[in-house]
Amino acid sequence: MNEILKFHPILKEKVWGGEKIKNVLNKFSVSRKIGESWELSGLPENVSVVSEGKYKGQSLNQLISVYKEKISGKQVYEKYGKIFPLLIKFIDADDDLSVQVHPDDETAKNLYGQNGKNELWYILDSDENAELILGLNKNLSREEFRKSIKRNTLTENLNRVKVKRGDIFFIPAGRIHAVKKGVLLAEIQQASDITYRIYDWNRKDLNGKYRDLHIDEACKVADLNVEKNYLTKYSDEQNTFIPCVSNQFFTVNLLKFDKEIHKDYYESDSFVVFICTKGNFRIKYSGKETSVSFGETVLLPAAIKNIKIIPEQESELLEVFV
């Protein structure tokens, strides 16, 4: 397996979705309510399919089944097997998303036999004064938290953070959060789709029904402590991979570059994902070449160890691996 892979985006219509995924990120859709573009997924019913090249038409899960550690990396394959451990997506909030929280691995595995969900957001674009909800603005007991949901006063206790392009936020399992109107972001998360919805702005879905809330589940897993700062700090260096977040679930680095970058992965034992967050560039490897444009995501199998990244203009990418 020695080919960089591109996949068809899986577009998700949402009551809060808009047109930036279509108009800004250049994903084709006739809908005006696209809320998410799943760029790389191995989750059942939503498995990414290769869009071009030698493996066109084959699914990510099929390829991992055949090529195993040549795609995933030896240690990653030993830990996760045929399951691709991450879900990469773009989110366009043309309206407020529901306030929610995710369970950790222990809870999710005990209840559902799945991973929990730790995630990271990279802000691609935001309207003036756009914001996120992250955590609470004061400490609450479990009972106070439950009562605030039942009495429809939860919004008084939510912490709001204004955002701008380039901001990074790590959202561990248990942290209360929501994307607010006017934010376009890239999301990197564990391969899980378990969400406990706490509050949905008294809104009906696309079928005219109120969406279910998961109050009991959320009250068990929510982190009710107040944090001083939720923003991830990172350096502003050019032409070098900048460390942003690294934990047991994923590592995310940022590259801002305007000249050719050589990168080797000989000491790595993982696949690598590139998400183009600005400009466009070419990747040269093993006598081959792949072009990547703004809004595209590509998968570098673990068997690929040496590449050159050549920007066509000032560009930017997120590097993701396990």
C-alpha positions as CSV (number, residue, x, y, z in Angstrom):
1,M,0.0,0.0,0.0
2,N,2.0,2.9,-1.3
3,E,-0.6,5.4,-2.5
4,I,-2.0,8.5,-0.8
5,L,-5.8,8.2,-0.6
6,K,-8.6,10.7,-1.2
7,F,-12.2,9.9,-0.3
8,H,-15.6,11.0,-1.2
9,P,-17.0,13.4,1.4
10,I,-20.1,12.1,3.3
11,L,-22.4,15.1,3.5
12,K,-24.9,15.4,6.4
13,E,-28.0,17.5,6.2
14,K,-28.7,19.2,9.6
15,V,-31.4,21.6,10.9
16,W,-28.6,24.0,11.8
17,G,-26.5,23.5,8.6
18,G,-25.7,26.0,6.0
19,E,-23.9,26.5,2.6
20,K,-20.3,27.1,3.6
21,I,-19.4,23.4,3.2
22,K,-20.6,23.8,-0.4
23,N,-19.5,27.4,-1.2
24,V,-16.3,27.8,1.0
25,L,-15.0,24.2,1.1
26,N,-16.2,23.3,-2.4
27,K,-18.2,20.2,-1.6
28,F,-20.9,19.6,-4.2
29,S,-24.5,19.5,-2.8
30,V,-27.9,20.7,-3.9
31,S,-28.9,21.1,-0.2
32,R,-28.8,24.5,1.5
33,K,-28.6,22.8,5.0
34,I,-25.4,20.8,5.0
35,G,-24.1,20.8,8.5
36,E,-21.3,18.3,8.3
37,S,-18.9,16.8,5.8
38,W,-17.4,13.5,7.0
39,E,-14.0,13.4,5.4
40,L,-12.6,10.2,6.8
41,S,-14.8,7.6,8.6
42,G,-14.8,3.9,9.2
43,L,-18.1,4.0,11.3
44,P,-20.8,1.6,10.2
45,E,-23.3,3.0,7.7
46,N,-20.8,5.9,7.1
47,V,-17.7,4.3,5.7
48,S,-15.5,6.5,3.5
49,V,-15.0,5.3,-0.1
50,V,-11.8,6.1,-2.2
51,S,-12.6,8.8,-4.8
52,E,-9.7,8.4,-7.3
53,G,-6.6,6.4,-8.2
54,K,-5.8,2.7,-8.1
55,Y,-8.2,2.0,-5.2
56,K,-11.1,4.0,-6.4
57,G,-14.4,2.6,-5.2
58,Q,-13.0,0.6,-2.4
59,S,-13.9,1.5,1.2
60,L,-11.5,2.5,4.0
61,N,-12.6,-0.6,5.9
62,Q,-12.0,-2.9,3.0
63,L,-8.5,-1.5,2.5
64,I,-7.6,-1.9,6.2
65,S,-8.9,-5.5,6.1
66,V,-6.5,-6.3,3.2
67,Y,-3.5,-4.1,4.0
68,K,-3.7,-4.0,7.8
69,E,-0.6,-2.4,9.3
70,K,0.6,-1.1,5.9
71,I,-2.3,1.4,6.2
72,S,-2.8,1.8,10.0
73,G,0.7,1.2,11.3
74,K,1.7,-1.9,13.3
75,Q,1.0,-0.6,16.8
76,V,-2.2,1.1,15.7
77,Y,-3.4,-2.1,14.0
78,E,-2.6,-4.2,17.0
79,K,-4.7,-1.8,19.2
80,Y,-7.6,-1.1,16.9
81,G,-7.6,-3.9,14.4
82,K,-9.8,-3.3,11.4
83,I,-11.4,-0.2,13.0
84,F,-10.1,3.2,11.8
85,P,-9.6,5.0,15.2
86,L,-10.5,8.5,14.1
87,L,-13.3,10.5,12.5
88,I,-12.4,13.6,10.5
89,K,-15.1,16.1,9.6
90,F,-16.0,19.7,8.8
91,I,-18.9,21.4,10.6
92,D,-20.8,24.5,9.3
93,A,-23.0,26.1,11.9
94,D,-25.5,28.3,10.2
95,D,-27.5,28.1,13.5
96,D,-26.6,27.0,17.0
97,L,-25.8,23.4,17.5
98,S,-27.3,21.6,20.5
99,V,-25.5,21.8,23.8
100,Q,-24.0,18.3,24.4
101,V,-21.5,16.2,26.1
102,H,-19.7,12.9,25.3
103,P,-18.9,9.9,27.4
104,D,-15.3,8.7,28.0
105,D,-13.9,5.4,26.8
106,E,-14.8,3.5,30.0
107,T,-18.4,4.6,30.1
108,A,-18.9,4.1,26.3
109,K,-17.4,0.6,26.3
110,N,-19.4,-0.5,29.3
111,L,-22.7,0.8,27.9
112,Y,-22.2,0.4,24.1
113,G,-19.1,-1.5,23.4
114,Q,-17.7,1.5,21.6
115,N,-15.0,4.2,22.1
116,G,-15.9,7.4,23.9
117,K,-15.3,10.7,22.2
118,N,-12.5,13.2,22.8
119,E,-12.3,15.8,20.0
120,L,-10.4,18.8,18.8
121,W,-11.8,21.8,16.9
122,Y,-9.8,24.0,14.5
123,I,-11.6,27.2,13.5
124,L,-11.5,27.7,9.8
125,D,-13.8,30.7,9.6
126,S,-16.1,32.7,11.9
127,D,-18.5,35.5,11.6
128,E,-17.9,38.7,13.7
129,N,-18.6,38.0,17.4
130,A,-19.2,34.2,16.7
131,E,-18.6,32.0,19.7
132,L,-18.5,28.5,21.2
133,I,-20.0,27.2,24.4
134,L,-17.3,25.4,26.4
135,G,-17.9,24.3,30.0
136,L,-19.8,26.2,32.6
137,N,-19.4,29.8,34.0
138,K,-19.7,28.6,37.6
139,N,-19.4,25.3,39.5
140,L,-22.6,23.4,39.8
141,S,-23.5,20.3,41.8
142,R,-25.0,17.3,39.9
143,E,-28.4,18.2,41.3
144,E,-28.1,21.9,40.4
145,F,-27.0,20.9,36.9
146,R,-30.0,18.6,36.5
147,K,-32.4,21.1,37.8
148,S,-31.1,23.8,35.5
149,I,-31.8,21.5,32.5
150,K,-35.3,20.6,33.8
151,R,-36.2,24.3,34.5
152,N,-34.8,25.4,31.1
153,T,-32.3,27.7,32.8
154,L,-29.1,25.9,31.7
155,T,-28.1,28.7,29.3
156,E,-27.5,31.0,32.2
157,N,-24.7,28.7,33.4
158,L,-22.9,28.1,30.1
159,N,-19.5,29.6,29.4
160,R,-19.2,31.4,26.1
161,V,-15.9,31.9,24.2
162,K,-15.5,34.2,21.2
163,V,-13.5,32.7,18.4
164,K,-11.5,33.6,15.3
165,R,-9.8,31.7,12.5
166,G,-6.8,29.6,13.7
167,D,-8.2,29.0,17.2
168,I,-7.8,25.4,18.5
169,F,-9.8,23.9,21.3
170,F,-9.4,20.4,22.7
171,I,-12.7,19.0,24.1
172,P,-12.1,16.0,26.4
173,A,-14.9,13.6,27.0
174,G,-17.2,15.1,29.7
175,R,-16.8,18.7,28.7
176,I,-20.1,20.5,27.9
177,H,-19.9,22.2,24.6
178,A,-21.7,23.6,21.5
179,V,-20.8,25.2,18.3
180,K,-22.7,28.5,17.9
181,K,-24.0,30.2,14.7
182,G,-21.4,31.6,12.3
183,V,-18.6,29.1,12.9
184,L,-16.9,26.8,10.3
185,L,-14.5,24.3,11.8
186,A,-12.5,21.1,11.2
187,E,-13.1,18.4,13.8
188,I,-10.8,15.6,14.7
189,Q,-12.3,13.0,17.1
190,Q,-12.2,9.5,18.2
191,A,-14.2,7.2,16.0
192,S,-17.5,7.5,17.9
193,D,-20.9,9.0,17.2
194,I,-22.2,8.9,20.8
195,T,-23.6,12.2,21.8
196,Y,-25.7,13.2,24.9
197,R,-27.8,16.2,24.0
198,I,-28.5,18.4,26.9
199,Y,-30.3,21.4,25.4
200,D,-31.5,22.1,21.9
201,W,-32.7,25.8,22.0
202,N,-36.4,24.6,22.0
203,R,-36.0,23.8,18.3
204,K,-37.6,21.3,16.0
205,D,-35.7,19.1,13.6
206,L,-36.1,19.0,9.8
207,N,-39.2,16.7,10.3
208,G,-40.9,19.2,12.6
209,K,-40.2,17.2,15.8
210,Y,-38.3,18.1,19.0
211,R,-35.1,16.1,19.2
212,D,-34.6,13.8,22.2
213,L,-32.5,15.0,25.2
214,H,-30.3,12.6,27.2
215,I,-30.5,14.2,30.6
216,D,-29.8,11.2,32.8
217,E,-26.8,10.1,30.7
218,A,-25.4,13.6,30.5
219,C,-25.7,14.2,34.3
220,K,-23.5,11.1,34.9
221,V,-20.6,12.0,32.6
222,A,-20.5,15.8,32.5
223,D,-17.5,17.6,34.0
224,L,-19.0,20.4,36.1
225,N,-15.8,22.1,37.1
226,V,-14.9,25.6,35.7
227,E,-11.7,26.0,33.7
228,K,-9.8,29.3,33.5
229,N,-9.0,28.9,29.8
230,Y,-10.1,26.6,27.0
231,L,-8.0,27.9,24.2
232,T,-5.0,25.8,23.0
233,K,-1.8,27.9,22.7
234,Y,0.7,27.2,19.9
235,S,3.6,29.0,18.3
236,D,3.3,31.0,15.1
237,E,6.4,29.6,13.3
238,Q,6.5,29.2,9.6
239,N,7.8,26.2,7.6
240,T,7.9,23.8,10.5
241,F,5.4,21.4,12.1
242,I,4.0,23.1,15.2
243,P,2.9,20.9,18.1
244,C,-0.7,21.7,19.1
245,V,-2.3,18.7,21.0
246,S,-1.0,15.3,21.7
247,N,-2.6,12.6,23.9
248,Q,-3.5,8.9,23.9
249,F,-6.2,9.4,21.3
250,F,-4.5,11.5,18.6
251,T,-1.7,14.0,17.9
252,V,-2.4,17.2,15.9
253,N,0.3,19.4,14.5
254,L,0.0,22.5,12.4
255,L,2.1,23.5,9.4
256,K,2.1,27.0,7.9
257,F,4.4,27.0,4.9
258,D,5.5,28.9,1.8
259,K,8.4,26.7,0.7
260,E,9.0,23.0,0.1
261,I,9.0,20.9,3.2
262,H,10.7,17.5,3.4
263,K,9.2,15.1,5.9
264,D,10.1,11.5,6.9
265,Y,8.0,9.2,9.0
266,Y,10.6,6.4,9.5
267,E,10.2,6.6,13.3
268,S,6.4,6.8,13.0
269,D,4.2,3.7,13.4
270,S,0.8,5.3,12.4
271,F,-1.1,6.5,9.3
272,V,-1.0,10.2,8.8
273,V,-3.9,12.5,7.8
274,F,-3.4,15.9,6.2
275,I,-6.3,18.4,6.3
276,C,-5.7,21.4,4.0
277,T,-6.9,24.4,5.9
278,K,-5.5,27.1,3.6
279,G,-4.1,27.3,0.1
280,N,-3.1,24.2,-1.9
281,F,-0.1,22.0,-2.2
282,R,1.4,19.0,-3.8
283,I,2.8,15.9,-2.1
284,K,5.6,14.1,-3.9
285,Y,6.4,10.5,-2.8
286,S,7.8,7.3,-4.4
287,G,7.8,8.8,-7.9
288,K,4.2,9.8,-7.5
289,E,2.4,13.1,-6.8
290,T,-0.9,14.1,-5.2
291,S,-2.5,17.6,-5.3
292,V,-4.4,18.8,-2.2
293,S,-6.6,21.9,-2.2
294,F,-8.3,23.9,0.6
295,G,-11.0,21.8,2.2
296,E,-9.5,18.5,1.1
297,T,-8.4,15.7,3.4
298,V,-6.0,12.9,2.4
299,L,-4.8,9.7,4.1
300,L,-1.1,8.8,4.0
301,P,-0.8,5.0,4.7
302,A,1.8,4.1,7.3
303,A,3.9,2.4,4.6
304,I,4.7,5.8,3.1
305,K,7.7,7.0,4.9
306,N,9.2,9.9,2.9
307,I,7.4,12.8,1.3
308,K,8.0,16.3,0.0
309,I,5.2,18.9,0.5
310,I,5.3,21.7,-2.1
311,P,3.0,24.7,-1.7
312,E,1.4,26.4,-4.7
313,Q,0.9,29.5,-2.6
314,E,1.1,30.2,1.1
315,S,-0.6,27.2,2.6
316,E,-1.6,25.5,5.8
317,L,-2.4,22.0,6.9
318,L,-3.2,20.0,10.0
319,E,-1.2,16.8,10.5
320,V,-3.0,14.1,12.4
321,F,-1.9,10.7,13.6
322,V,-2.3,8.3,16.5
